[in-house]
């Protein structure tokens, strides 16, 4: 392609110089500017109209022949550059499609990502980081070109069309993720994919909660609603900021809570207040008191530092925030123990606590 542009540039420069020199030559012979330009145009492009003035001198005839040779040759050279550029582009495009097809044919247990928008791009990056094979399907040529530039195998076309999914290798794929922002398009893609492969796992994106049931009925195994996940994530940041901070630092993402809830567990944080019964107790003793119902994952000290995987002999202090992995029903009891002890007085003397 670079050679084609270089050829066009060289030919165009030579053609322009030839025309300027030719116009100047006729004007030196005593012609007016308009007559000189007219003569150059009909000469170079071979129109065949009569000359503006008779070519009486041998020198002017020889000069005109030179103009014909130089002008026509440079024009042909430029046209050849354009033809070469178009031909190279078509050939490269055909070879690229062929390479893509060959690469897709070799894949097994791969993922199909339908839609290479904002969510699709992030999903592709995560899978690429995990070295998970995938094929990008999108109807936008611009997004497909971007995916190819990122090094992904691609198929240009609508994922709701059977032939498009067949070209992407749905028959041997392990999972299909349709992440388009259009719920109706995701429903159609899910229906088509389930019809072509009854065993493939389908993960579908939904924007509206009412679409979830439709996607599940259409054959989706799981439905992800980014808006709901985002709202839940914010709530966790507000309600349990220390636990969320720990998850972000240790795991790199803050989405573990959603997965733990699926198996009946929760990450919770409890602050030890002054005069609490937990002050001075060791981690091991507190865990034993919970009868194995929770595990202390980390302790956040008052200075903001984390002690991860605390040892059983570590003592707890007022102001510490301990982060536990537990069943939900154990949290209220443990939280009550972290609060200040109730003290009863009788005539100024402590009688119970």
C-alpha positions as CSV (number, residue, x, y, z in Angstrom):
1,X,0.0,0.0,0.0
2,X,2.9,2.4,0.8
3,X,4.4,1.7,-2.7
4,X,1.1,2.6,-4.3
5,X,1.0,5.9,-2.5
6,X,4.6,6.6,-3.4
7,X,3.9,5.9,-7.0
8,X,0.8,8.2,-7.0
9,X,2.8,11.0,-5.4
10,X,5.7,10.7,-7.8
11,X,3.5,10.5,-10.9
12,X,1.3,13.4,-9.7
13,X,4.3,15.5,-9.1
14,X,5.8,14.8,-12.5
15,X,2.4,15.3,-14.2
16,X,2.0,18.7,-12.5
17,X,5.5,19.8,-13.4
18,X,5.0,18.7,-17.0
19,X,1.9,20.8,-17.3
20,X,3.5,23.9,-15.8
21,X,6.5,23.6,-18.1
22,X,4.3,23.1,-21.1
23,X,2.2,26.1,-20.3
24,X,5.4,28.2,-19.8
25,X,6.8,26.9,-23.1
26,X,3.8,28.0,-25.2
27,X,3.7,31.4,-23.5
28,X,7.4,31.9,-24.4
29,X,6.4,31.1,-28.0
30,X,4.0,34.1,-27.8
31,X,0.8,32.4,-26.8
32,X,-1.7,33.9,-24.4
33,X,-2.2,32.1,-21.0
34,X,-5.6,30.8,-21.9
35,X,-4.5,29.5,-25.3
36,X,-1.4,27.8,-23.6
37,X,-3.6,26.1,-21.0
38,X,-6.1,25.0,-23.6
39,X,-3.3,23.6,-25.8
40,X,-1.8,21.6,-22.9
41,X,-5.2,20.1,-21.9
42,X,-6.2,18.9,-25.3
43,X,-2.7,17.6,-25.9
44,X,-2.2,15.7,-22.7
45,X,-5.7,14.2,-22.6
46,X,-5.8,13.5,-26.3
47,X,-9.1,15.2,-26.9
48,X,-8.4,15.8,-30.6
49,X,-9.7,19.4,-31.0
50,X,-7.8,21.7,-33.2
51,X,-4.8,23.7,-31.9
52,X,-5.4,27.2,-30.6
53,X,-2.7,28.3,-33.1
54,X,-1.0,26.6,-35.9
55,X,2.2,24.9,-35.0
56,X,4.4,26.4,-37.7
57,X,7.9,26.0,-36.3
58,X,9.7,22.7,-36.0
59,X,10.8,23.5,-32.5
60,X,7.2,24.0,-31.4
61,X,6.1,20.7,-32.9
62,X,9.0,18.9,-31.2
63,X,8.1,20.6,-27.9
64,X,4.4,19.5,-28.3
65,X,5.5,15.9,-28.9
66,X,7.5,16.1,-25.7
67,X,4.4,17.5,-23.8
68,X,2.3,14.5,-25.2
69,X,4.9,11.9,-24.1
70,X,5.5,13.5,-20.6
71,X,1.9,14.3,-19.8
72,X,0.4,11.0,-21.0
73,X,3.2,8.9,-19.3
74,X,2.8,10.6,-16.0
75,X,-1.0,10.4,-16.1
76,X,-0.8,6.7,-16.9
77,X,1.7,6.3,-14.0
78,X,-0.7,7.9,-11.6
79,X,-3.7,5.8,-12.8
80,X,-1.5,2.7,-12.4
81,X,-0.8,3.7,-8.8
82,X,-4.5,4.0,-8.0
83,X,-5.2,0.6,-9.7
84,X,-2.4,-1.0,-7.7
85,X,-3.7,0.5,-4.5
86,X,-7.2,-0.9,-5.0
87,X,-5.9,-4.3,-6.1
88,X,-3.6,-4.6,-3.1
89,X,-6.4,-3.6,-0.8
90,X,-8.8,-6.2,-2.2
91,X,-6.1,-8.9,-2.2
92,X,-5.1,-8.1,1.4
93,X,-8.7,-8.1,2.5
94,X,-9.3,-11.5,0.8
95,X,-6.2,-13.0,2.4
96,X,-7.2,-11.5,5.8
97,X,-10.6,-13.1,5.6
98,X,-9.0,-16.4,4.6
99,X,-6.6,-16.3,7.5
100,X,-9.4,-15.5,9.9
101,X,-11.4,-18.4,8.6
102,X,-8.5,-20.8,8.9
103,X,-7.8,-19.6,12.5
104,X,-11.4,-20.0,13.5
105,X,-11.7,-23.5,12.0
106,X,-8.8,-24.6,14.3
107,X,-10.5,-23.4,17.5
108,X,-12.4,-25.6,20.0
109,X,-14.0,-24.8,23.3
110,X,-13.6,-21.1,22.5
111,X,-15.8,-18.2,23.4
112,X,-18.0,-16.1,21.0
113,X,-18.3,-12.5,22.0
114,X,-21.2,-10.9,20.2
115,X,-20.7,-7.2,20.2
116,X,-17.4,-5.3,20.4
117,X,-18.7,-2.2,22.1
118,X,-17.5,-0.9,25.5
119,X,-18.6,-4.0,27.4
120,X,-17.4,-6.4,24.7
121,X,-14.0,-4.8,24.6
122,X,-13.5,-5.1,28.3
123,X,-14.7,-8.7,28.2
124,X,-12.3,-9.5,25.4
125,X,-9.4,-8.0,27.3
126,X,-10.2,-10.1,30.4
127,X,-10.3,-13.3,28.3
128,X,-7.1,-12.4,26.5
129,X,-5.4,-11.9,29.9
130,X,-6.5,-15.4,30.8
131,X,-5.4,-16.8,27.4
132,X,-8.9,-17.9,26.7
133,X,-9.5,-18.3,22.9
134,X,-12.3,-16.2,21.4
135,X,-13.9,-14.9,18.3
136,X,-15.4,-11.4,18.1
137,X,-18.7,-11.0,16.1
138,X,-19.9,-7.6,15.2
139,X,-21.9,-6.0,12.4
140,X,-19.8,-2.8,12.5
141,X,-16.9,-2.8,10.1
142,X,-15.2,-0.2,12.2
143,X,-15.4,-2.2,15.4
144,X,-14.3,-5.3,13.6
145,X,-11.2,-3.5,12.3
146,X,-10.5,-2.4,15.8
147,X,-10.8,-6.0,17.1
148,X,-8.4,-7.1,14.4
149,X,-5.9,-4.4,15.3
150,X,-6.1,-5.7,18.9
151,X,-5.2,-9.2,17.6
152,X,-8.5,-10.9,17.9
153,X,-10.2,-13.3,15.4
154,X,-13.3,-11.7,14.0
155,X,-16.4,-12.3,11.9
156,X,-18.2,-9.3,10.3
157,X,-22.0,-9.8,10.4
158,X,-25.1,-9.8,12.5
159,X,-24.9,-12.4,15.3
160,X,-28.6,-13.0,14.9
161,X,-27.9,-14.6,11.5
162,X,-27.3,-18.3,11.5
163,X,-24.5,-18.2,8.9
164,X,-22.6,-15.6,10.9
165,X,-22.5,-17.8,14.0
166,X,-21.6,-20.8,12.0
167,X,-18.7,-18.9,10.5
168,X,-17.6,-18.0,14.0
169,X,-17.5,-21.7,14.9
170,X,-20.5,-21.9,17.2
171,X,-20.6,-25.7,16.7
172,X,-17.3,-26.2,18.6
173,X,-17.6,-23.2,20.9
174,X,-17.9,-23.6,24.7
175,X,-19.6,-20.4,25.6
176,X,-21.3,-17.5,23.8
177,X,-21.6,-14.0,25.4
178,X,-24.0,-11.6,23.8
179,X,-23.2,-8.1,25.2
180,X,-25.1,-5.8,22.9
181,X,-26.8,-2.8,24.6
182,X,-30.0,-3.7,22.7
183,X,-32.1,-6.2,24.7
184,X,-34.2,-7.3,21.7
185,X,-31.0,-8.1,19.7
186,X,-29.6,-10.1,22.6
187,X,-32.9,-12.1,22.7
188,X,-32.7,-12.9,19.0
189,X,-29.0,-13.9,19.2
190,X,-29.8,-16.2,22.2
191,X,-32.6,-17.9,20.3
192,X,-30.4,-18.4,17.2
193,X,-27.4,-19.6,19.2
194,X,-29.5,-22.1,21.2
195,X,-31.0,-23.5,18.1
196,X,-27.6,-24.0,16.5
197,X,-25.9,-25.5,19.6
198,X,-28.1,-27.0,22.3
199,X,-25.2,-27.5,24.7
200,X,-23.3,-24.2,24.5
201,X,-23.4,-22.0,27.6
202,X,-25.0,-18.7,26.8
203,X,-24.4,-15.6,28.9
204,X,-26.5,-12.7,27.9
205,X,-26.5,-9.0,28.9
206,X,-29.7,-7.3,29.8
207,X,-30.4,-3.6,30.4
208,X,-34.0,-4.0,31.6
209,X,-34.9,-6.3,34.5
210,X,-38.0,-7.4,32.6
211,X,-35.8,-8.8,29.8
212,X,-34.2,-11.3,32.1
213,X,-37.0,-13.8,32.0
214,X,-37.3,-13.5,28.2
215,X,-33.6,-14.3,27.8
216,X,-33.8,-17.3,30.2
217,X,-36.8,-18.6,28.3
218,X,-34.9,-18.0,25.0
219,X,-32.1,-20.3,26.1
220,X,-29.7,-18.2,28.1
221,X,-28.0,-20.0,31.0
222,X,-27.2,-16.8,32.8
223,X,-28.2,-13.1,32.5
224,X,-26.0,-10.3,33.6
225,X,-27.4,-6.8,34.2
226,X,-24.5,-4.3,34.4
227,X,-26.7,-1.6,35.9
228,X,-27.7,-3.8,38.8
229,X,-24.1,-5.0,39.4
230,X,-22.9,-1.4,39.3
231,X,-25.6,-0.3,41.9
232,X,-24.7,-3.3,44.1
233,X,-21.0,-2.5,43.9
234,X,-21.7,1.1,45.0
235,X,-23.8,-0.1,47.9
236,X,-21.0,-2.4,49.1
237,X,-18.6,0.5,48.9
238,X,-20.9,2.6,51.1
239,X,-22.0,-0.1,53.6
240,X,-18.7,-2.1,53.9
241,X,-15.9,0.1,52.6
242,X,-13.1,-1.7,54.4
243,X,-14.1,-5.1,53.1
244,X,-14.5,-3.8,49.6
245,X,-11.1,-2.1,49.8
246,X,-9.5,-5.3,50.9
247,X,-11.1,-7.2,48.0
248,X,-9.9,-4.6,45.5
249,X,-6.4,-4.7,46.8
250,X,-6.0,-8.5,47.2
251,X,-8.1,-9.8,44.4
252,X,-7.8,-7.0,42.0
253,X,-11.5,-6.8,41.5
254,X,-14.4,-6.1,43.9
255,X,-16.9,-8.5,42.6
256,X,-16.4,-11.5,45.0
257,X,-19.4,-10.7,47.1
258,X,-21.8,-11.4,44.4
259,X,-20.3,-14.8,43.8
260,X,-20.2,-15.7,47.6
261,X,-23.9,-14.9,47.9
262,X,-24.6,-17.7,45.5
263,X,-23.3,-20.2,48.0
264,X,-24.8,-18.5,51.1
265,X,-21.7,-16.7,52.3
266,X,-21.0,-13.0,52.9
267,X,-18.0,-10.8,53.5
268,X,-18.7,-8.5,56.4
269,X,-16.8,-6.1,58.5
270,X,-17.2,-5.3,62.2
271,X,-15.5,-2.5,64.1
272,X,-14.5,-3.2,67.7
273,X,-15.6,-0.4,69.9
274,X,-14.1,0.8,73.1
275,X,-15.1,-1.3,76.2
276,X,-16.2,-4.1,74.0
277,X,-15.9,-7.7,75.3
278,X,-13.7,-8.5,72.2
279,X,-11.0,-6.0,73.3
280,X,-7.9,-7.9,74.3
281,X,-9.2,-11.2,73.0
282,X,-7.2,-13.2,70.4
283,X,-8.3,-14.0,66.9
284,X,-8.3,-17.7,67.7
285,X,-10.6,-17.3,70.8
286,X,-13.1,-15.2,68.8
287,X,-13.2,-17.7,66.0
288,X,-13.7,-20.5,68.6
289,X,-16.5,-18.6,70.1
290,X,-18.2,-18.5,66.7
291,X,-18.1,-22.3,66.7
292,X,-16.5,-22.4,63.2
293,X,-19.2,-20.4,61.6
294,X,-16.9,-17.7,60.4
295,X,-13.3,-17.1,59.4
296,X,-11.4,-13.9,60.1
297,X,-10.0,-12.9,56.7
298,X,-8.2,-9.7,57.7
299,X,-7.9,-6.9,60.3
300,X,-7.8,-3.3,59.4
301,X,-5.9,-1.3,62.0
302,X,-6.8,2.3,63.0
303,X,-4.0,3.6,60.8
304,X,-5.5,2.1,57.7
305,X,-3.1,-0.8,57.3
306,X,-4.3,-4.4,56.7
307,X,-3.2,-7.6,58.5
308,X,-4.1,-10.3,56.2
309,X,-4.6,-13.9,57.3
310,X,-4.1,-12.9,61.0
311,X,-2.6,-15.5,63.3
312,X,-4.7,-17.0,66.1
313,X,-2.6,-15.4,68.9
314,X,-3.1,-11.9,67.6
315,X,-4.9,-9.6,70.1
316,X,-7.7,-7.4,69.1
317,X,-7.8,-3.7,70.1
318,X,-10.4,-1.0,70.2
319,X,-10.8,0.6,66.8
320,X,-9.8,-2.5,64.9
321,X,-12.1,-3.5,62.0
322,X,-12.1,-7.2,61.4
323,X,-13.3,-8.6,58.1
324,X,-14.9,-12.0,58.2
325,X,-16.2,-14.6,55.8
326,X,-19.4,-16.1,57.4
327,X,-22.9,-17.2,57.1
328,X,-25.3,-14.3,57.3
329,X,-27.1,-15.4,60.4
330,X,-23.9,-15.2,62.5
331,X,-23.2,-11.5,61.8
332,X,-25.7,-9.9,64.2
333,X,-24.4,-11.9,67.2
334,X,-20.8,-11.1,66.5
335,X,-21.6,-7.4,65.8
336,X,-23.4,-7.2,69.2
337,X,-20.2,-8.5,71.0
338,X,-18.2,-5.8,69.3
339,X,-20.3,-3.0,70.8
340,X,-19.5,-1.6,74.3
341,X,-20.6,-3.8,77.2
342,X,-23.7,-2.7,79.1
343,X,-22.8,-1.7,82.6
344,X,-25.3,-1.6,85.5
345,X,-24.7,0.5,88.6
346,X,-26.2,0.1,92.1
347,X,-25.5,3.0,94.5
348,X,-22.4,3.9,92.4
349,X,-21.0,0.4,92.4
350,X,-20.8,-1.8,89.3
351,X,-22.8,-4.9,89.8
352,X,-23.0,-6.4,86.2
353,X,-21.6,-5.9,82.8
